[in-house]
Amino acid sequence: MIKKDWFIAVAALLTASYFSACSVTDSESSEYSKWTFSGMVIDASTGLALEGAQISYLDNDGDIDTTETDENGNFYINNLPYGSRTFTFNYISINKKDTLYYTPKVFDVSSTNESSRMEGVVASASAVVRLSPLNATVTGELYINDPGSGKKIPVSGLTLSLSHIDSSYINIFPKTFATKTDSLGKFTFKKLPADTGLVLNVTDYTYKNIRYQLYGVALPKLTAGGTRDIGRAYLVQDTLIPQQQKIIASNVMDNNMIGYGNVSTLVKPYYVFAQKIHSSNLTVNVSADTSKLYVKPIVKDDTLFLEHDQAFPSEKKIVVSIVAYEKNSGNRIQMVLSGDSAFTTDRGLYAITSNVWPSNNKFKASFGTEDTMWVKFSEELDKNTDRIQWNYCSDVERTLYGNGFYANSKAWVKKDTVFVQMNEKILQDRQQGDSVGFNITIYAKNGMYAENFSLRTELVVPPQSSSSSESSSSSSANSVNNATSSSSEPFIDLSSSSALELPGEGQESSSSAPAESSSSNATAASSSSTAPASSSAT
């Protein structure tokens, strides 16, 4: 209990320091200036809801207030004054004598955005917050190649540190992000977040009046409660030579070192050097925007290959940094292939058409539990539906989940198409015209993936009896109008979900639906010439 009170006090101090820079407009006299902030807190490693997670924020009186998530991980904060607010999320799991801390996160949320300023109203916000448990471990060892003796020598007593590329991350245990190598060059980091985004930084090392360096190394994703050994890394000798004419061929740039565009996200980049290079003392870093990508460099004579298990992100400039040594001369080569030398990836896996899209007039854009929604993608999909990640969809009244604890739909894959059929559970407390949708990350058979693909439509609720069909039809129309007018309230999604625009070829591909689509869709389509305006896809 003492540990928990201490942790709450630290979170309060962190919240206060962030609030000091937060400007809030005092407009308590207007009821229209109030806004709400709601959402869900989940375990980033398992996807399970976190009950009792604490949210700290500044209340109307300027005091730090806290609330907790319910048994489903949900939170709801209302009566927030007009302006911006800073929210600190943290969680502690206590099991008898064992205490597991989760990494806190801080988010700045504003009640104002472009649409709310135009309409003169205040927008509410919703978010899914992912907290990572602090129980991961990283091990490894550092060496140098002595150019005089040719021996591999362990680097002892060298200071190492970790940094996180996520600006919302708060390091509550700074000591866990620093360590030193032992006499054998080995090092260990403990109590790390089970997450991606960690970068290993190494201080310069001097041996026999020669300086050695190791640039920031992106660590692979860490697992909760597990240990990740990154193996042996070599510091590189600091003797710089020019990079001109060092690379004579590549599959991702031309002979003038101009990077290609529209390169497949599955590409295995290679670079042919003018001279043979060492496989030791080699450092390669690959990044897209501010994110570092994990690659495995392989040297064969004069060629450097960059292997990677996961597809590169789509439509991104890929920057490659290389430090290598020539075999014959021992000269050091250092180059950063950025700007014009960076290559750009193509669209990767993307949606082609769907019977939910409003542009597809052959099919209806409202669905019941006997209907099947489908989305056709650009590549053949992985048939393992357990790999599909179902995320919370913040701007609909009911989110669809195809697997896991919250499953309320059935999902299956056939070739390049995913099918989703709602079950009876979705009808609980639902009305005609209510918005439903899903947000998924789905993988292709070849390794490509589409991240945070969203699809939204309207729900059809079957009438209670045939005698009430006329009144149900009338009430359904009113419900659709009400749902349309109420859906104008904007949301802020802090989970960095990128909306997918409708492909231009959607209409052309919609003339022939996948064979797995429910026959009830086609039947309803013949009686509906246009799709409801509230149906959308991103």
N, C-alpha and C positions, 0 to 999 in steps of 0.2 A: 504493500500500500504506500510505503514511503517512496519507493521508486516511481510509482504512478504519479503521486503528488509532485515529485520533483520534475517529472517529464511534462506535466501540465503547466508548471510554473515556467519551464524553459519555453514551451510553445507560446505561452502568454507574452513573454518578453520578445520573442521573435515576431509575434503578431503586432505588438506595440511598435516595434522598430519599423515595420513595413507600413503601418497605418500613419506614421508621422509624415509620410510623403504623399498621403492620399487626400485629395481635395474633394469635398462633398458639398453640393449646393443645398442650402437650408431652405427647403420648401415644404415644411411639415404642414403648413396651413391648407394645402391642396390635396384632396384625397386622390386626385389623378396623378400626383407625383410619386405615389408609393409604388414599389415594385417588389417582386419575389424572386428568390433564388432557390432552385431545387435540383435534385439529381440523385445520383447513386455513387457510393464508394465501394470499390471492389479490390480484391487481391490481384495485383498485376501478374503474379506467377500462376495462379490457378483460375482466375476469373470469377471466384466465389465472392458473394456479398460479405461485407465486413460490418457486423453489428456492433454498435457502441463506438464507432469512429467519431472523433471529436472535431468539430468545426468551430474555429474562433474567428470573431469579427467584431467590428466597432458598431455598437447599437446607436439608437437615436440620441441618447444622452452623452455620447462620446466615450462611453465605458466599454471595456472589452467584455463581450458576451460569448458564451459557448452553447452549443447544442450538440446532440448526438444522433447518429443514424439509428433507424429502427432495425427490427430483426431481418428485414430484407435489404439492409444497406441503404435505404432511402433517407433523404433529408429534405426539409422544407422550411425556408426562412422567409417570413413575410414582413410587411410594413417597413421596408427599407426606404430611406429617403432618396430623393432624386440625386443622381451623381454616381460616382464610382465607389466600390468597396473592395477591400482586400480580405480574402478568406484563407485561413491556414487549416490544412487537413492533417490530422495525425491519428495514429492507432497503436495500441499496445495489446498484445495477447498474453494473458497471464494464465498459466496452467500449473497449479500448485506452486512449486518452487521455481519453475521455469518461466522466464519472462522473455518474450520475443517482441522487439521493437520493429516498427515499420518506418520507412523514410517519410518524413513530413513533406508536404508540398504547399506552395503558396501560389494563389491565383488572383489576379486583378480582374474584377468583373465590373462592367459599367451598365447602367440602366439606359444609356443613350447609344443609339447607332443611327445609321443614315435614315432608315425607314421611320424610326420614332421621331427624329427631328423634323422630318417632312410632315408627319401627321400630327405633331404637337402632343404626342402621348408618350408614356414611359413604357419601355419594353422589359418584360421579365426574362429571366435567364435560366438555362438548364445545362447540366454538365454531368459527365461520367468521369469520376476521379479514380485513377489507378495508383494504389500505394504498394510499394515493393517491400517484402520482408528483409530485414538486415541479418541474414544468416548464410550468405554465400562466401566462398573462400577462393582465392587465386594464388597459385604458386608458380614458380619459374626459376630460372637461373641466368646470370649474365656472364659473358666471356669476352675476351679479345683475342685476336690473332697477332702474336708477336712477329713483326716483319723480320727481325734479326734471326731468331731461332726457328721460326715457323711453328712454334708450339701454341697450343690453345691454353690460355691462362684464365682462371676464374677471377672475376672482379670482386674483391672483398671490401666491406665497409662503405659501399656506395649508397647514397641517399636516393630513394625512389619515392614518388608521390603519385596520387591519382587525382584526376579532375573529372567533372561530369559536364557533358555538353548541354544538359537540360537546365535552363535558367530557373525553373520552378523548383528544382531540387534543393533541399536544405540538409546539410551535413551536420547531424547532431552529435556525431562522434568523430571530431577532426583527427584524432590519433589513429583511427583505423585507415585513414587515407595516406599514411606515411609509414615507411619502414626502411630497413637497411639490409644489404646483402651480408651473408655470413662469410666465413673463411673459404667456403667452397663456392661462393658466388650465388648461393640460393637465397630466395626471398619468399615471404608469405604475407598476404593481406587477408584479414578476417573481418567478419561482421560487415560485409559489403552488401549493397542492394542487389537482389536477384533481378537484374534488369540489364538492358543495353545502355550504351552511352558513356561508359567509363573509358578514360584514356590514361595510359601509363606514361609518366614523364620521368626522365633520368637525368641527373646532374652530370656535368662533364667529368671525365676521368683522365688523369695524366699518368703515363707509364713510360719510364726512360725518356723523359722530356718530350714525349709525343702525346698530343691530346686526342682522346677518343670521345665520341658522342653517340647518342641514340635519340632520334626524334620521336615525338609523341606516337605511341602505338595504340591503336583502337583494340580494346579487348572484346572477345566474342561474348555473346549473351550468357549471363551467369544463371545457374539454376538454384532454386531455393533449397537450402540445406546441403548443397553439394560443393565439391571442390573442382575447380577448373585449372589444369596444369597447362600453361601456355608454352612449356618447353624451354629450350635454350635459345637465347637471343644474343647476338654479337654486336658490341659497340663498334662503330666505324672510325677509321683513322681520319683525322682532320687535315687532309692535304688535297686541296681543291684544284681541279683542272677544268678548262672550258668544256662546254657540252657540244660545241659545234661539230657536226659530222660524226657524232658518236652513234646515232641510230640511223641505219641505212634502209630499214624496211619495217613495216608494221601493218596489221590488219585493221587498225583503228585510226590511222592518219597516213597522209601521203608522204612523198619524198621530201616535200618542203616543210614537213612537220606541222601540217594543217589538219586538225582533227576532223574525222568524218561525222556527218549527221545521219540521223535515222538508223542508228546502229542497234541491232537486236539486244534486248536486255539479257539474253543468254550468252552473249559473245564471251569468248575466252581471249582476252587481249594478249598479243605477243609483240615483242620488240626485238629486232635483230640488230646487234651492235657490230661496229666495224672490227672489233677485236673480241676474243674470247674473254669472258668475265668469270670471276670467282663466285661460287655458290655461298661461300662464307663471307662474313662482313657485308652482307647485303641487307638493305633496308628499303621496303616498298610501302608506301601509304597511298590509299585510294579513298577519295571522298566525293560526295555529291552535295552541293550547297555546304551546309555546316556539319553534315553527318559523315562520319568515317565508316567505310565499308570494309568488311573482313575479307581478305584474299590470302591465298597461299602461293607465294612466288616459287617457281621451279626454273632452274637454270639447266640448259642443255647446250654445251659449247658456247656459241656466240648469241644464243637466243634466250630471252627471259619470257616465261609464260606466267600468266596470272590466273590461277584456278580459283573458283568460288562456288560454294554449294547453293547459295540463294541467288535468284535473278537480281540484276541491278534494278534500281528504281526506274520507272518509266519517265520519259520526257525530261531527263536531267542531264546537265553537263557533268561529265565524270573527269575529275582531276587526278592525275597520277604523279607521285613524287618518288624518284628513284635515286638511291645512293649505292654505287657498285664500284668494284675494283677490277682493272684489267689484269689478266693472268700474266702476260709477258712483262709489262713495265711496272705493274703494281700501282699505276696511277689511279687516282680516285675520280670517279665520274659522279657528278651531282646535277640533277635536273628536275624541274617542276613543269610538267606538261599541263599547263593551265591556259586560260584565255583561248587564243586561236588553236592551240595544240590540244586542248581538251576535246574529247568526242562526246556526242550527244545521243542518248538512247531514244528508241522509238516509243510507240504507245504501249507496248507490251500486251498484256491481256486486257481486252475491253469488250463491253457489251455491244452487240450489233442490233438486236431488236427484241421486243417483248410484247406479249399480248396485253400488258398493262399500260403501255405508253399511249397517251392521247392521240398521237399521230397515226396510230394503227387503228383505222376505223373498222376493220373487219372483225375486231373483237371488242367486247365491252370492257370498261375500265372500272367496274365494281364487281366484287367477288363475294361469294358465300362459302360455306364449309364444304360444299360438294364441288366447288369449282377449283381449277388448278391454274396458278400463275406460272409463267415460264419466262426465262431470259436466255437468249441465245448469245454465246460469246464467240470471240474471234479464234479461239483455239479449243482443242478437245480437252475437256475438264478431267481432273482427277476423280475417279469414281468413289473414293473414300470420303463420304460426307462428314465423317468425324473431323476432317481437317478444316471444314468450313467454320470460320469464326463468326458467331452471331453477336452483334453489338447492339447496345441500347440505341433506339431511334428517338431522338428528343422531340421532333416536331410532328408526331402523330399521337393519337389517343391510345393506341395499343400497338406495342412492338411484337413482331413475330420472331419466334425462336425455333429453329429446326432441330436442336439437340440441347442437351444439358438439363439442369434443374428446372428452368423456366420454359421448357419445350411446350409449345401450343400449336405446332404445325408439323407436318410431315414433309421431308425434303428428300429428293433423289436426283441422280444425274444420269443422263443418257447422252453419250458423245459430247457435243459442245453445248449442251443445254442443261440448265438446272431447273427443277420443278419444285414448287412449293404449294402445299394444300393445307389450309387451316383446318383444325379439328374443332369439335363441338365446344371445347373449353373457351374458345375465343368469343363465344356468344354471351358469356356471363356479363350481365350489366352493360351490354352494348345496345346501341340504337341504330336504326337504319341510317346509313350515310356517314357513320363514324369513320374517321380516318385510321387506317392500319398500314403498316409497312415494315420493312426490315433493312438492316444495314449489315453487310457481310464482307469478309475478306475471303476470297475464293481462289483456289489454285488450279492451274492447268496441269495436264499430264506431263508436259515438258519442263515444268518448274516455274513458269511465269505465274504472276499473281495479280489480281485486281483488288486493291485495298480500299475498304470503306465504300463499297458500292451500295447505293441506296435505291429503294423502290417503294413507292407509296400509292395507295389506292383507297377506295371506299368499301365499306362492309355492307353486304346484303344480309338482312336478318329475315328469316322465313316468317310468314304471318302465323299468328296463333291458331286461327281457324279460317275456313273458306268464307264464312259469313262476314268476317271482319276484314276481308281483303281490300274492299273499297276504302274503308277508313284507314287501313294500314298504308295504302298507297298515298293518301292525302298527308298523313303524318310523316311518311318518308320524305316527301317533297319538302315539308317544313324543316325536317331534320337536316336535309342536305343544305338548305339555305342557311340554317343556323350554323352548321359546321363550316360552311364556306366563309361566313362572316367572322366566326370566332377563330378561324385558322390564320387570320392576318397577324396575330400576335407573334412577333419575331422571337427567335431563340438565339442564344449564344452557345455554341458547342466547343467546349474547351478540350475535347479529346483529339483535336487537330484532324477531324475527319474531312477529307477533301471530297467535294461533291463531283460526281461523274457526269459530264454533259452528254446530251443525247447525241449519238453518232448520226452523221448526215445520211448514212445508208440505211437508217432504221426503217424508213417507209418502203424502200425497195425490197428489203428482206422480209417484210411482214406479209407478203402475199401468200407464203406457205408456212404454216405453223408447224412446230415439232410434233411428232406423232403422239407424244405423251400428254399433250394438252387435253384437258377435260372436254368432253363433248358438250357439256352444258354451257361452255363459253361460246361455242359457235352458235348454239341455239339462241342464247340471249343476244348475240351480236346481230342476228337477223331482224330483231325487233328494236334495235337501237342504232341509229345512224351516226350519232356522234358520242364521243366519250365525255364523261363529266369533267368539268373544268378543274375540279380539285385534285384529279389524279395527276401525278407527276413522277418524274424519275430524275435522280441526279447521279 
